[in-house]
Amino acid sequence: MENPDVRAAGTSRVYVDMVGDLFHAGHVSLLREARRHGDWLVVGVLSDDTAASYKRRPIMTLAERVAVIESCRYVDEVIEDAPFQVTEGFLAEHGITTVVHGDDLSPEAAEFVYGPAAAAGKLTYVRRTGGISTTQLIQRVLDAADSRMRRGSRDESVARGRPARSSPMPE
């Protein structure tokens, strides 16, 4: 899709930033909702180092995360290695008319990260998708791996002549 002229009258450009690690349904929901607030959705993808400075280092590389986010149908433009703090200069350079974030952001964090957008009334919150997060997905994987390891220990017991749990499902 062609990038609209940021100076064109009537063009609303919405900005969302994210890490986008292990891209999941919650990310898609955020981007879908953000896209409804304007004509063009710009997604800033934070670098590995930026993400690690306030949470954990992403599992996927920046290039992998950018590739996945670019492929989302709600996304029109991606800014790789986006700044953690949105400045007036950044908003002007990219013609951003609205900044969108999930409703899980505290007022203090909003002021710190999105200060100029918040002060100008350009910050909009959308409902965060409950029940799914990258942290939860990582925990699911760890739990599944742990379960398989424990089941593997039982399988070793069977080899030693001990009874195993019965299941009609193949492993």
C-alpha positions in Angstrom: 0.0 0.0 0.0 1.3 3.4 -0.9 2.2 5.6 2.0 -0.1 8.6 2.1 1.4 12.1 2.2 1.6 12.9 5.9 0.7 16.5 5.0 -2.5 15.6 3.1 -5.6 17.1 4.6 -7.9 14.6 6.2 -5.4 11.8 6.4 -5.3 10.3 9.9 -2.3 8.3 10.8 -2.5 6.1 13.9 0.6 5.0 15.8 1.0 1.9 18.0 4.3 0.7 19.3 5.0 -2.8 20.5 7.6 -5.5 21.0 5.4 -8.0 19.1 7.3 -11.1 20.4 5.6 -14.4 19.7 2.9 -12.5 17.7 -0.4 -13.7 19.0 -4.2 -13.0 19.0 -3.8 -10.2 21.6 -1.4 -8.4 19.2 -3.9 -8.8 16.3 -6.7 -7.5 18.4 -4.7 -4.4 19.4 -3.8 -3.7 15.8 -7.4 -4.2 14.6 -8.7 -1.8 17.2 -6.0 0.8 16.6 -6.7 0.7 12.8 -10.3 1.7 13.5 -9.0 5.0 14.8 -7.7 6.3 11.5 -6.9 5.9 7.8 -3.3 4.5 8.1 -1.8 2.3 10.8 1.9 2.9 11.6 3.5 0.3 14.0 6.7 1.0 15.8 8.6 -2.2 16.6 10.9 -1.8 19.6 14.4 -3.1 19.5 15.6 -6.1 21.5 17.7 -3.8 23.8 14.8 -1.4 24.3 12.5 -4.3 25.2 15.1 -5.8 27.6 15.4 -2.5 29.3 11.9 -2.7 30.8 10.8 -6.3 30.5 12.7 -9.3 29.0 14.8 -9.8 25.9 12.5 -11.0 23.1 12.7 -14.6 21.9 12.3 -13.5 18.2 14.8 -11.2 16.6 13.8 -7.7 15.6 13.9 -8.8 11.9 11.6 -11.7 12.6 9.2 -9.5 14.6 9.1 -6.9 11.9 8.4 -9.5 9.2 5.4 -10.9 11.2 4.0 -7.5 12.1 4.3 -6.3 8.5 2.3 -9.3 7.3 -0.7 -8.3 9.5 -3.5 -7.1 7.3 -4.3 -4.1 9.7 -0.7 -2.7 9.4 0.1 -0.2 6.7 3.6 0.8 7.8 6.3 -0.4 10.2 9.0 1.6 11.8 11.8 -0.7 12.8 13.7 0.1 16.1 11.1 2.7 17.1 11.9 5.0 20.0 10.7 4.0 23.5 9.6 7.6 24.2 7.5 9.3 21.7 8.6 12.9 21.1 6.9 15.9 19.4 9.5 15.6 16.7 8.7 11.9 16.1 5.0 12.6 15.9 5.6 15.5 13.4 8.1 13.5 11.3 5.6 10.7 10.8 2.5 12.8 10.7 0.9 10.9 13.6 -2.5 12.2 14.5 -3.4 9.5 17.1 -1.4 7.3 19.4 -3.1 4.1 20.6 -2.2 1.8 23.5 -3.9 -0.9 25.5 -5.8 0.2 28.6 -3.3 -1.5 30.9 -1.0 1.6 31.0 -0.8 3.6 34.1 -1.1 7.4 33.9 2.5 7.8 35.0 3.8 5.4 32.3 1.6 7.1 29.7 3.1 10.5 30.6 6.7 9.0 30.5 6.4 7.2 27.2 3.8 9.2 25.3 4.1 12.6 27.0 3.5 14.9 24.0 0.7 12.8 22.6 -1.0 12.6 25.9 -0.6 16.4 26.5 -2.1 17.1 23.1 -5.1 14.8 23.6 -3.8 12.4 20.9 -3.5 9.3 23.1 -6.3 6.8 22.9 -6.7 3.6 24.9 -8.3 0.4 23.6 -9.3 -2.6 25.7 -6.5 -5.0 26.3 -7.3 -8.6 25.3 -7.4 -10.6 28.5 -6.2 -14.2 28.9 -3.3 -14.0 26.4 0.1 -12.4 26.6 3.5 -13.4 25.4 4.5 -14.1 29.0 1.5 -16.5 29.3 2.4 -18.2 26.0 6.0 -18.7 27.2 4.6 -20.2 30.5 2.3 -22.6 28.5 5.3 -23.8 26.5 7.4 -24.3 29.7 4.5 -26.2 31.3 4.0 -28.4 28.3 7.7 -29.2 28.1 7.7 -29.9 31.9 4.7 -32.2 31.4 6.5 -34.1 28.6 9.6 -34.5 30.6 7.6 -35.9 33.5 5.8 -38.2 31.1 9.2 -39.2 29.7 10.2 -40.2 33.2 7.2 -42.5 33.5 8.1 -44.0 30.1 11.5 -44.9 31.6 9.7 -46.5 34.5 7.8 -48.7 32.1 11.0 -49.8 30.5 12.1 -50.9 34.0 8.9 -53.0 34.4 6.8 -50.5 36.3 3.2 -49.7 35.3 2.5 -46.6 33.2 -0.7 -44.6 32.8 -2.8 -45.8 30.0 -4.0 -43.5 27.2 -5.7 -44.3 23.9 -3.8 -41.4 22.3 -0.4 -42.0 20.6 2.5 -39.9 21.8 
